[in-house]
Amino acid sequence: MTYDPEDVVVLSDWTFDSPYDVFRNLKVAEGYYNYNQRTVGDFFKDVETMGWDAAWSKAGMWGRMRMSPRDILDVTGSEYTYLMNGSPSASNWTGLFRPGEKIRLRFINASAMTFFDVRIPGLPMTVISADGQPVQPVETDEFRIGVAETYDVIVQPTDTAPPVFAQSQDRSGYVRGTLATRKGMEAPVPPMYPRTERGMAAMGMGAMSMGAMGKDGDMNMDSGMDMGGKMAMMSGSNDKAHGQMMMNGADSGMNKMSSDKATMNEVPTAGRPISHGPDNHGPGAAMVASSPQSRLDDPGVGFETANHRVLTYSQLQSIEGWPDKRPAEREVELHLTGNMERYMWSFDGKKFSEVDGPVKFYHGERLRLILVNDSMMDHPIHLHGMWMELETGAGEYRPRKHTISVKPGERVSALITADAPGD
């Protein structure tokens, strides 16, 4: 698509405190920065809408899991200042344009751990690129951008000063800027969405198990599932290295070979059995998703009742197919695990220092990476130096991404050509 000027919009989060102090606070009290905990009043609101039995069952389920349905982001707007191109909202970053022009905006999430929901109220956006790779144009009103992701959009303002608005996924804060025909113009700040919370339906967990589901949907804690565990490295939503997750982890039980390539590529990934066991769920995994599902057409928590268009991965299609047309020769299944209460994050239940060696990619091979999110947090997984062809059902027009945000209880897969030597 043609366009006139272009601007880069870098979204980030900033704390004036020492990151070591922030980390310590999370280790001492995982919900330290969450000022949106449920109250007795919230319980009685549930009683009004759900009935006593369902509300009591819901409260008991979360209580036994020792988790909060409002645990969306670990560090919130109570600690972070959100920035747009290095400027807070009060500084009003401004992108200039002439009336009638089409503007290309490249949004980059350079935050430490914040997911942003981005919109330009009243102005449609046409997505033309994801992670720097061209995609077939998709018109939308809003998109969620995970840590390390990028989206390029084209807009054509009719107003002289439309706002650019990015609110945090947990609705605890925002940053705004303005597209304007001259400096000094300021767009009104749009309202934030109401606070949200996770539910089993929103997470797509199915029968999520930490033992077995009891009657009325209650969770029965299994004594074999260790809620203690050891400290695990952060992965995804809690990664201080801007989501740059190298594919390192335990290779025991994860590298699965298949002698029947045709069968491997004909059976939908979501329909194959997943691997849960001691080899890939160590003490750092407080739970497992017993029925993970593909949720590529789900915009995510907080958008369950949205009455406008929100971008999903299922809408992304590449312009040209990847040159390597070979089917996958091998599958690697990697579980994203953690213990939210103790702020521990891991791959396959093991922190980085505990693994025997890297997940092995053989130079030149064609493989399928399966990611299963066994935690209740969104995790952006970045493959350094290679592209992941996200299997969305688009056939050879699979979108190519270097970062895939995996929702709680979700299972996704991507084809990879291991064309970059080294770790």
Secondary structure, DSSP 4 states (H G I P E B T S, - for coil): ---S-EEEEEEEEE-SS-HHHHHHHHHH-TTTT------HHHHHHHHHHH-HHHHHHHHHHHHHHT--TT---SS-TTTPEEEETTB-GGG-EEEE--TT--EEEEEEE--SS--EEEE-TT--EEEEEETTEEEEEEEESEEEE-TT-EEEEEE--SSSS-EEEEEETTSS-EEEEEEESSTT--PPPPPPPPP----HHHHT-SS-BSEEE-GGGPEEEPTTS-SS-------GGG-TTTT---SBS--TTTEEE-S-HHHHHHS-GGGSPP--STTT--TT---B-SS-B--TT---TT-TT--S-B--GGG--BSS--S--PPPSEEEEEEEEEETTTTEEEETTB-GGG-SSBPP--TT-EEEEEEEE-SSS-EEEE-TTS-EEE-SS-GGGPPEESEEEE-TTBEEEEEEE--S---
